[in-house]
Amino acid sequence: MNNKKAILKLIGIIFIGVVLKVIQLPFLEDPLAKVFHLRMIKNVATTPFALILIILSYLFFSIIFIKIQGRINGNKIYKGLIYGTLFGLLWFFGVIEMGIIHSNSIKQDILYGLGDALPLIVMGILLGMFFGSSSKNQVSKKDVMPIIGITLIYSVGRYISYIVIGAQSSYIVKPIETLALTLVNGLLISILYYFVKDALQHYRLVKRAFVFGFIIFGIDWFLYNLFIPLIYDISLLQTVQSFLGRSIPDVLYACIGVFYSEKVRVSKNNKLEFRK
């Protein structure tokens, strides 16, 4: 990242991601366009802001991988593929969630969601190829406790957002679909933490939870959730409700999930050591 070649490679990867995203738009029907009015129809000047947001999302996505990948075990292309796929799936199910809330065509949601995921997967592979390093480091023993803990805490937190905070959802009208999607989102976040955990082991637990929740997961999630207010003509109140009811709480639930699941894991391991 300190030389011109690295910067040019990074720009090239981001450019490929943007092209993959933009070339799909004429062919994929936006499922939310039937629900919201496109802001760009009323004001073409907003279109560049959407493009800037895509570039920023891909930029932070790339920089975070470059910063943490050296401490993650595995082949460099494998690391890039898993990283890109996990974030791609988060974006994919973000589209599916909006489709469930607004009763869109599931076929359109799937196609549009795959269109969101594809650039991230391709970029992840390219980042692994050009910026990754195959490594086998000394790492702490892993177990499934964080996967279970983060999934459950996130899912319970989401229902607090639905019921108490009033986050937009279909948990009453479509309870099974909403529960399934909530669990899937929680599972994806927990797997993402499991994947990057080795890169965070040198932090104390509180900082580890913060770095994962607000930086690795949070920056991407905040930027992703900015697309709707930038592209669609919704009110400032709806935008604030979206962030206060969904985006910010989601990040907090991820942080809490990491903190408490790791606390339980350490406590469990200490008890096992004591019995020996």
C-alpha contacts under 8 A as a table, 3 or more apart, distances in Angstrom:
res1	aa1	res2	aa2	distance
1	M	4	K	7.81
1	M	6	A	5.19
1	M	7	I	5.92
2	N	6	A	7.05
2	N	7	I	7.60
3	N	6	A	5.56
3	N	7	I	6.48
4	K	7	I	5.08
4	K	8	L	6.05
5	K	8	L	5.08
5	K	9	K	6.12
6	A	9	K	5.05
6	A	10	L	6.16
7	I	10	L	5.03
7	I	11	I	6.14
8	L	11	I	5.04
8	L	12	G	6.03
9	K	12	G	4.98
9	K	13	I	6.21
9	K	130	F	7.50
10	L	13	I	5.19
10	L	14	I	6.25
10	L	62	S	7.72
11	I	14	I	5.19
11	I	15	F	5.99
12	G	15	F	4.99
12	G	16	I	6.21
13	I	16	I	5.14
13	I	17	G	6.33
13	I	123	M	6.14
13	I	126	L	6.75
13	I	127	L	7.34
14	I	17	G	5.02
14	I	18	V	6.20
14	I	55	I	6.99
14	I	58	Y	6.11
14	I	59	L	6.69
14	I	62	S	7.96
14	I	123	M	7.26
15	F	18	V	5.09
15	F	19	V	6.12
16	I	19	V	5.12
16	I	20	L	6.13
16	I	119	P	7.75
16	I	123	M	7.58
17	G	20	L	5.16
17	G	21	K	6.28
17	G	58	Y	7.40
17	G	119	P	4.73
17	G	120	L	6.88
17	G	122	V	7.31
17	G	123	M	6.11
18	V	21	K	5.08
18	V	22	V	6.03
18	V	54	I	7.10
18	V	55	I	6.91
18	V	119	P	7.35
19	V	22	V	5.11
19	V	23	I	5.91
20	L	23	I	5.67
20	L	24	Q	6.73
20	L	118	L	7.63
20	L	119	P	5.72
21	K	24	Q	5.72
21	K	25	L	7.16
21	K	115	G	6.80
21	K	116	D	6.90
21	K	118	L	7.97
21	K	119	P	6.23
22	V	25	L	5.56
23	I	26	P	6.86
23	I	27	F	8.00
24	Q	27	F	5.51
24	Q	28	L	6.08
24	Q	115	G	6.88
25	L	28	L	5.42
25	L	29	E	7.48
26	P	29	E	7.65
28	L	108	Q	7.80
28	L	111	L	7.17
28	L	112	Y	6.28
29	E	108	Q	6.82
29	E	112	Y	7.36
30	D	33	A	5.46
30	D	34	K	7.92
30	D	108	Q	7.46
30	D	112	Y	6.75
31	P	34	K	6.30
31	P	35	V	7.78
31	P	99	G	7.29
31	P	104	N	6.26
31	P	105	S	7.19
31	P	108	Q	6.02
31	P	109	D	6.20
31	P	112	Y	7.59
32	L	35	V	5.09
32	L	36	F	6.09
32	L	98	M	7.87
32	L	99	G	7.63
32	L	104	N	7.65
33	A	36	F	5.34
33	A	37	H	6.16
33	A	38	L	6.40
33	A	232	Y	7.97
34	K	37	H	7.40
35	V	102	H	7.26
36	F	232	Y	5.95
36	F	233	D	6.51
36	F	234	I	7.29
37	H	41	I	7.90
37	H	232	Y	5.72
37	H	233	D	5.44
37	H	234	I	7.97
38	L	41	I	5.67
38	L	42	K	7.51
38	L	231	I	6.02
38	L	232	Y	4.45
38	L	233	D	5.76
39	R	42	K	5.53
39	R	43	N	6.21
39	R	44	V	7.87
39	R	46	T	7.13
39	R	230	L	7.39
39	R	231	I	5.45
39	R	232	Y	4.68
39	R	233	D	4.57
40	M	43	N	4.81
40	M	44	V	4.65
40	M	45	A	7.08
40	M	46	T	5.68
40	M	47	T	5.81
40	M	231	I	6.63
40	M	232	Y	7.60
41	I	44	V	6.21
43	N	46	T	6.01
44	V	47	T	5.69
45	A	48	P	6.48
45	A	49	F	7.80
46	T	49	F	5.31
46	T	50	A	6.83
46	T	230	L	7.27
46	T	231	I	7.41
47	T	50	A	5.32
47	T	51	L	6.60
47	T	231	I	7.42
48	P	51	L	4.95
48	P	52	I	6.07
49	F	52	I	4.94
49	F	53	L	6.14
49	F	230	L	7.15
50	A	53	L	5.06
50	A	54	I	6.36
50	A	227	F	6.84
50	A	230	L	6.28
50	A	231	I	6.38
51	L	54	I	5.10
51	L	55	I	6.29
52	I	55	I	5.06
52	I	56	L	6.11
53	L	56	L	5.04
53	L	57	S	6.06
53	L	223	L	7.01
53	L	226	L	7.95
53	L	227	F	7.41
54	I	57	S	5.11
54	I	58	Y	6.21
55	I	58	Y	5.18
55	I	59	L	5.95
56	L	59	L	4.93
56	L	60	F	6.20
56	L	223	L	7.89
57	S	60	F	5.52
57	S	61	F	6.05
57	S	220	D	6.18
57	S	223	L	6.05
57	S	224	Y	7.27
58	Y	61	F	4.92
58	Y	62	S	6.06
58	Y	120	L	7.69
59	L	62	S	5.17
59	L	63	I	6.16
60	F	63	I	5.06
60	F	64	I	5.98
60	F	219	I	7.45
60	F	220	D	7.28
61	F	64	I	5.60
61	F	65	F	6.54
61	F	220	D	6.75
62	S	65	F	5.30
62	S	66	I	6.31
62	S	123	M	7.91
62	S	124	G	7.77
62	S	127	L	7.03
63	I	66	I	5.09
63	I	67	K	6.16
64	I	67	K	5.13
64	I	68	I	6.25
64	I	216	I	6.66
65	F	68	I	5.40
65	F	69	Q	5.51
65	F	80	G	7.86
65	F	83	Y	7.61
65	F	127	L	7.69
66	I	69	Q	5.70
66	I	70	G	7.68
66	I	127	L	7.55
66	I	131	F	6.30
66	I	132	G	7.03
67	K	70	G	7.31
68	I	71	R	5.99
68	I	72	I	7.06
68	I	196	V	7.53
68	I	199	A	5.65
69	Q	72	I	5.22
69	Q	79	K	7.25
69	Q	132	G	6.46
69	Q	133	S	7.41
69	Q	196	V	8.00
69	Q	199	A	7.25
70	G	73	N	7.79
70	G	132	G	7.06
70	G	133	S	6.17
70	G	134	S	7.88
70	G	135	S	7.01
70	G	199	A	7.64
71	R	135	S	7.67
71	R	137	N	7.04
71	R	198	D	6.09
71	R	199	A	4.64
72	I	79	K	7.62
72	I	135	S	7.17
72	I	136	K	7.89
72	I	137	N	7.62
72	I	195	F	7.60
72	I	196	V	6.39
72	I	197	K	7.84
72	I	198	D	5.63
72	I	199	A	5.71
73	N	79	K	7.94
73	N	134	S	7.30
73	N	135	S	5.26
73	N	136	K	4.98
73	N	137	N	6.17
73	N	198	D	7.74
74	G	78	Y	6.66
74	G	79	K	6.31
74	G	134	S	5.67
74	G	135	S	5.56
74	G	136	K	6.31
75	N	78	Y	5.18
75	N	79	K	6.21
75	N	133	S	7.13
75	N	134	S	4.33
75	N	135	S	6.61
76	K	79	K	5.14
76	K	80	G	6.33
76	K	128	G	4.93
76	K	129	M	6.43
76	K	132	G	4.79
76	K	133	S	4.96
76	K	134	S	4.55
76	K	135	S	7.67
77	I	80	G	5.07
77	I	81	L	6.02
77	I	125	I	5.66
77	I	126	L	7.77
77	I	128	G	4.61
77	I	129	M	5.58
77	I	132	G	7.18
78	Y	81	L	5.06
78	Y	82	I	6.15
78	Y	125	I	7.62
78	Y	128	G	7.37
79	K	82	I	5.35
79	K	83	Y	6.05
79	K	125	I	7.96
79	K	128	G	6.34
79	K	132	G	7.71
80	G	83	Y	5.14
80	G	84	G	6.01
80	G	123	M	7.94
80	G	124	G	4.32
80	G	125	I	4.66
80	G	126	L	7.19
80	G	127	L	6.00
80	G	128	G	4.27
80	G	129	M	7.61
80	G	132	G	7.36
81	L	84	G	5.28
81	L	85	T	5.93
81	L	121	I	6.22
81	L	122	V	7.74
81	L	124	G	5.29
81	L	125	I	4.85
81	L	128	G	7.36
82	I	85	T	5.06
82	I	86	L	6.05
82	I	124	G	7.60
83	Y	86	L	5.44
83	Y	87	F	6.51
83	Y	121	I	7.79
83	Y	124	G	6.10
83	Y	192	L	7.69
84	G	87	F	5.41
84	G	88	G	5.86
84	G	120	L	5.02
84	G	121	I	4.20
84	G	122	V	7.17
84	G	123	M	6.72
84	G	124	G	4.23
84	G	125	I	7.09
85	T	88	G	4.84
85	T	89	L	6.01
85	T	117	A	7.37
85	T	120	L	6.94
85	T	121	I	5.02
85	T	124	G	7.50
86	L	89	L	5.17
86	L	90	L	6.36
86	L	188	L	6.77
86	L	192	L	6.48
87	F	90	L	4.98
87	F	91	W	6.36
87	F	117	A	7.49
87	F	120	L	6.90
87	F	121	I	7.99
88	G	91	W	5.21
88	G	92	F	6.06
88	G	116	D	6.83
88	G	117	A	3.85
88	G	118	L	6.79
88	G	119	P	7.89
88	G	120	L	5.45
88	G	121	I	6.16
89	L	92	F	4.74
89	L	93	F	6.03
89	L	117	A	6.19
89	L	188	L	7.69
90	L	93	F	5.39
90	L	94	G	6.06
90	L	185	N	6.92
90	L	188	L	6.95
91	W	94	G	4.88
91	W	95	V	6.51
91	W	113	G	6.81
91	W	116	D	6.25
91	W	117	A	6.14
91	W	224	Y	7.47
92	F	95	V	5.39
92	F	96	I	6.52
92	F	110	I	7.53
92	F	112	Y	7.91
92	F	113	G	4.15
92	F	114	L	5.98
92	F	116	D	6.24
92	F	117	A	5.75
93	F	96	I	4.70
93	F	97	E	5.93
93	F	113	G	6.99
93	F	181	L	7.53
93	F	185	N	7.30
94	G	97	E	5.15
94	G	98	M	6.51
94	G	113	G	7.74
95	V	98	M	5.29
95	V	99	G	6.27
95	V	109	D	6.20
95	V	110	I	7.82
95	V	112	Y	7.34
95	V	113	G	5.42
96	I	99	G	4.91
96	I	100	I	6.26
96	I	106	I	7.57
96	I	109	D	5.67
96	I	110	I	6.85
96	I	113	G	6.95
97	E	100	I	5.17
97	E	101	I	6.32
97	E	178	T	7.90
97	E	181	L	6.99
98	M	101	I	5.11
98	M	102	H	6.16
99	G	102	H	5.24
99	G	103	S	5.51
99	G	104	N	4.74
99	G	105	S	7.16
99	G	106	I	6.97
99	G	109	D	6.16
100	I	103	S	5.05
100	I	104	N	6.61
100	I	170	S	7.06
100	I	174	K	7.86
100	I	177	E	7.48
100	I	178	T	7.64
101	I	168	Q	7.51
101	I	169	S	5.53
101	I	170	S	5.28
104	N	108	Q	7.57
104	N	109	D	7.09
105	S	108	Q	5.35
105	S	109	D	6.29
106	I	109	D	4.96
106	I	110	I	6.09
107	K	110	I	5.23
107	K	111	L	6.27
108	Q	111	L	5.22
108	Q	112	Y	6.00
109	D	112	Y	5.19
109	D	113	G	5.80
110	I	113	G	5.02
110	I	114	L	6.04
111	L	114	L	5.19
111	L	115	G	6.25
112	Y	115	G	4.93
112	Y	116	D	6.43
113	G	116	D	5.04
113	G	117	A	6.29
114	L	117	A	4.94
114	L	118	L	5.97
115	G	118	L	5.49
115	G	119	P	7.45
116	D	119	P	6.63
116	D	120	L	7.55
117	A	120	L	5.51
117	A	121	I	6.35
118	L	121	I	5.22
118	L	122	V	6.22
119	P	122	V	5.21
119	P	123	M	5.93
120	L	123	M	5.02
120	L	124	G	5.91
121	I	124	G	5.06
121	I	125	I	6.42
122	V	125	I	5.27
122	V	126	L	6.31
123	M	126	L	5.01
123	M	127	L	5.93
124	G	127	L	5.08
124	G	128	G	6.18
125	I	128	G	5.12
125	I	129	M	6.23
126	L	129	M	4.97
126	L	130	F	6.11
127	L	130	F	5.35
127	L	131	F	5.28
127	L	132	G	6.40
128	G	131	F	5.49
128	G	132	G	4.21
128	G	133	S	7.36
129	M	132	G	5.85
139	V	198	D	6.33
140	S	198	D	7.39
140	S	201	Q	7.96
143	D	146	P	7.35
144	V	147	I	5.22
144	V	148	I	6.37
145	M	148	I	5.29
145	M	149	G	5.89
145	M	261	S	6.22
145	M	262	E	7.54
145	M	264	V	7.83
145	M	265	R	6.18
146	P	149	G	4.95
146	P	150	I	5.67
146	P	190	S	6.62
146	P	193	Y	7.98
146	P	194	Y	7.15
146	P	257	G	7.60
146	P	258	V	6.55
146	P	261	S	4.95
146	P	262	E	6.24
146	P	265	R	7.61
147	I	150	I	5.57
147	I	151	T	6.07
147	I	187	L	6.76
147	I	190	S	4.73
147	I	191	I	6.18
147	I	194	Y	6.91
148	I	151	T	5.32
148	I	152	L	6.19
148	I	187	L	7.87
148	I	190	S	7.61
148	I	261	S	7.93
149	G	152	L	5.32
149	G	153	I	6.04
149	G	257	G	6.02
149	G	258	V	7.61
149	G	260	Y	7.41
149	G	261	S	4.90
150	I	153	I	5.21
150	I	154	Y	5.81
150	I	186	G	6.63
150	I	187	L	7.49
150	I	189	I	7.48
150	I	190	S	5.39
150	I	254	A	6.56
150	I	256	I	7.85
150	I	257	G	4.13
150	I	258	V	6.00
150	I	261	S	6.53
151	T	154	Y	5.34
151	T	155	S	6.05
151	T	183	L	6.51
151	T	185	N	7.90
151	T	186	G	4.22
151	T	187	L	4.98
151	T	189	I	7.41
151	T	190	S	5.97
151	T	257	G	7.52
152	L	155	S	5.10
152	L	156	V	6.09
152	L	183	L	7.67
152	L	186	G	7.15
152	L	257	G	7.94
153	I	156	V	5.23
153	I	157	G	5.95
153	I	253	Y	6.55
153	I	254	A	7.85
153	I	256	I	7.42
153	I	257	G	5.41
154	Y	157	G	4.99
154	Y	158	R	6.05
154	Y	186	G	5.47
154	Y	250	D	7.17
154	Y	253	Y	5.06
154	Y	254	A	6.16
154	Y	257	G	6.53
155	S	158	R	5.06
155	S	159	Y	6.50
155	S	182	T	5.76
155	S	183	L	5.86
155	S	186	G	6.02
156	V	159	Y	5.27
156	V	160	I	6.42
157	G	160	I	4.95
157	G	161	S	6.32
157	G	249	P	7.74
157	G	250	D	7.71
157	G	253	Y	6.07
158	R	161	S	4.92
158	R	162	Y	6.25
158	R	182	T	7.17
158	R	246	R	7.87
158	R	249	P	7.87
158	R	250	D	7.13
158	R	253	Y	8.00
159	Y	162	Y	4.80
159	Y	163	I	5.96
159	Y	164	V	7.98
160	I	163	I	5.27
160	I	164	V	5.28
160	I	165	I	6.70
161	S	164	V	5.63
161	S	165	I	4.67
161	S	166	G	5.93
161	S	167	A	5.35
161	S	245	G	5.95
161	S	246	R	6.82
161	S	249	P	7.35
162	Y	165	I	6.11
162	Y	166	G	4.96
162	Y	167	A	4.72
162	Y	168	Q	6.65
162	Y	169	S	6.42
162	Y	171	Y	7.56
162	Y	245	G	7.93
163	I	166	G	5.62
163	I	167	A	7.57
165	I	245	G	5.83
166	G	245	G	6.51
167	A	241	Q	7.17
167	A	242	S	6.86
167	A	245	G	4.57
167	A	246	R	5.93
168	Q	242	S	7.60
168	Q	245	G	7.76
169	S	178	T	7.55
170	S	173	V	5.26
170	S	174	K	5.30
170	S	175	P	6.82
170	S	178	T	6.35
171	Y	174	K	5.38
171	Y	175	P	4.44
171	Y	176	I	7.77
171	Y	177	E	7.93
171	Y	178	T	5.35
171	Y	179	L	7.27
172	I	175	P	5.41
174	K	177	E	5.61
174	K	178	T	6.06
175	P	178	T	5.19
175	P	179	L	6.03
176	I	179	L	5.22
176	I	180	A	6.09
177	E	180	A	5.17
177	E	181	L	6.10
178	T	181	L	5.22
178	T	182	T	6.00
179	L	182	T	5.09
179	L	183	L	6.16
180	A	183	L	5.25
180	A	184	V	6.17
181	L	184	V	4.96
181	L	185	N	6.12
182	T	185	N	5.23
182	T	186	G	6.24
183	L	186	G	5.06
183	L	187	L	6.01
184	V	187	L	4.97
184	V	188	L	6.13
185	N	188	L	5.16
185	N	189	I	6.31
186	G	189	I	5.21
186	G	190	S	6.18
187	L	190	S	5.05
187	L	191	I	6.11
188	L	191	I	5.11
188	L	192	L	6.09
189	I	192	L	5.05
189	I	193	Y	6.31
189	I	217	F	7.65
189	I	254	A	7.26
190	S	193	Y	5.08
190	S	194	Y	6.16
191	I	194	Y	4.84
191	I	195	F	6.06
192	L	195	F	5.06
192	L	196	V	6.33
193	Y	196	V	5.24
193	Y	197	K	5.51
193	Y	212	F	7.11
193	Y	258	V	7.88
194	Y	197	K	5.19
195	F	198	D	7.53
196	V	199	A	5.52
196	V	200	L	6.99
197	K	200	L	5.29
197	K	201	Q	6.46
198	D	201	Q	5.40
199	A	202	H	7.52
200	L	203	Y	5.70
200	L	208	R	5.83
201	Q	204	R	7.57
201	Q	208	R	7.36
203	Y	206	V	7.99
203	Y	207	K	5.90
203	Y	208	R	5.31
204	R	207	K	5.45
204	R	208	R	5.91
205	L	208	R	4.90
205	L	209	A	6.15
205	L	259	F	6.45
205	L	262	E	7.75
206	V	209	A	5.26
206	V	210	F	6.25
206	V	259	F	6.60
207	K	210	F	4.93
207	K	211	V	5.94
208	R	211	V	5.24
208	R	212	F	6.15
209	A	212	F	5.32
209	A	213	G	5.89
209	A	254	A	7.80
209	A	255	C	4.81
209	A	256	I	7.20
209	A	258	V	5.41
209	A	259	F	5.65
210	F	213	G	5.14
210	F	214	F	5.63
210	F	215	I	7.43
210	F	255	C	5.85
211	V	214	F	5.63
211	V	215	I	5.15
211	V	216	I	6.48
212	F	215	I	5.64
212	F	216	I	4.86
212	F	217	F	5.94
212	F	218	G	7.53
212	F	254	A	7.92
212	F	255	C	7.02
213	G	216	I	6.36
213	G	217	F	5.33
213	G	218	G	5.38
213	G	251	V	5.33
213	G	252	L	6.82
213	G	254	A	5.36
213	G	255	C	4.76
214	F	217	F	6.15
214	F	218	G	4.11
214	F	219	I	6.26
214	F	251	V	6.18
214	F	252	L	7.97
214	F	255	C	7.65
215	I	218	G	5.04
215	I	219	I	5.20
215	I	220	D	7.86
216	I	219	I	6.47
216	I	220	D	7.21
217	F	220	D	5.80
217	F	221	W	6.21
217	F	251	V	7.35
218	G	221	W	4.99
218	G	222	F	5.94
218	G	251	V	5.62
219	I	222	F	5.27
219	I	223	L	6.21
220	D	223	L	5.30
220	D	224	Y	6.01
221	W	224	Y	5.04
221	W	225	N	6.16
221	W	247	S	6.93
222	F	225	N	5.27
222	F	226	L	6.39
222	F	247	S	6.23
222	F	248	I	7.80
223	L	226	L	5.10
223	L	227	F	7.09
224	Y	227	F	5.80
225	N	228	I	6.42
225	N	243	F	7.82
225	N	247	S	6.96
226	L	229	P	5.78
226	L	230	L	6.30
227	F	230	L	5.19
227	F	231	I	5.84
227	F	232	Y	7.98
228	I	231	I	5.34
228	I	232	Y	5.43
228	I	234	I	7.96
229	P	232	Y	5.49
229	P	233	D	6.70
229	P	234	I	5.98
229	P	235	S	7.88
229	P	239	T	6.06
230	L	233	D	7.65
234	I	238	Q	6.38
234	I	239	T	7.10
235	S	238	Q	5.21
235	S	239	T	6.40
236	L	239	T	5.01
236	L	240	V	6.19
237	L	240	V	5.13
237	L	241	Q	6.08
238	Q	241	Q	5.03
238	Q	242	S	6.08
239	T	242	S	5.10
239	T	243	F	6.45
240	V	243	F	5.27
240	V	244	L	5.94
241	Q	244	L	5.16
241	Q	245	G	5.40
241	Q	246	R	7.74
242	S	245	G	5.26
242	S	246	R	5.46
242	S	247	S	6.70
243	F	246	R	5.33
243	F	247	S	4.65
243	F	248	I	5.69
244	L	247	S	6.59
244	L	248	I	5.76
244	L	249	P	6.86
245	G	248	I	7.11
245	G	249	P	6.48
246	R	249	P	5.49
246	R	250	D	5.86
247	S	250	D	5.20
247	S	251	V	6.52
248	I	251	V	5.32
248	I	252	L	6.38
249	P	252	L	4.94
249	P	253	Y	6.04
250	D	253	Y	5.13
250	D	254	A	6.29
251	V	254	A	5.09
251	V	255	C	6.33
252	L	255	C	5.04
252	L	256	I	6.13
253	Y	256	I	5.07
253	Y	257	G	5.88
254	A	257	G	5.03
254	A	258	V	6.26
255	C	258	V	5.29
255	C	259	F	6.23
256	I	259	F	5.09
256	I	260	Y	6.07
257	G	260	Y	5.54
257	G	261	S	5.84
258	V	261	S	5.43
258	V	262	E	5.97
259	F	262	E	5.45
259	F	263	K	6.14
260	Y	263	K	4.84
260	Y	264	V	6.12
261	S	264	V	5.15
261	S	265	R	6.12
262	E	265	R	4.90
262	E	266	V	6.08
263	K	266	V	5.31
263	K	267	S	6.12
264	V	267	S	5.07
264	V	268	K	5.99
265	R	268	K	5.11
265	R	269	N	6.16
266	V	269	N	5.10
266	V	270	N	6.07
267	S	270	N	5.12
267	S	271	K	6.29
268	K	271	K	5.24
268	K	272	L	6.38
269	N	272	L	5.07
269	N	273	E	6.17
270	N	273	E	5.05
270	N	274	F	6.07
271	K	274	F	5.00
271	K	275	R	6.26
272	L	275	R	5.21
272	L	276	K	6.48
273	E	276	K	5.21
